[in-house]
Amino acid sequence: MPIRAVIDDHLKYIVWDEDDDFPKRLTLRRYDPAVAEVVIDPRFAWGAPIVEPARVPVDAVLSMWRAGEPADVVADECGLSLDQVNALIRVAA
């Protein structure tokens, strides 16, 4: 029974396609969905993690920041809030 609870907990992060019952997208748990909802959706960014609803690849945001751009500039360039960019940086750091 404990295994079932663990599996059920993980399955709630998957959105299923109503037409063919295949997984449609996955919400990544390590990011705070209240600040920055990060999902893997094969329709966008070739399945790389993106920030919803802007659909900006997480890698693009972090690459700009790692290149030395301040978080507020990254947020402005990517169409994200400063809180969203800071949440991504916290997970990456």
C-alpha positions, 0 to 999 in steps of 0.5 A: 500500500505505501508504494501505491501512495507514492505512485499516486503522488507522482501521477498527479503531475501528469496531464493526460490527453483525453483523446488517446490516454497518452501523457500530454505534459508533466509538471516538474515538482522541483520548481514551485508551481505557485511562482514558476510552473515548469512543465515538459510538453513535447509540443514546445521546445522539443520537450525541454522544460519550459516556464508556463504560460510564457513557454520560455525554455528554462535553459534559455533563462538560465543561460542568460543568467549564467552569462552574467545578465542580471535577473531583472534583465533576464526577466524582461527579455524572457517575458517573465516576472523577477520572482519567476526568474529568481525561482529558476535560479534558486533551483539551478544554484 
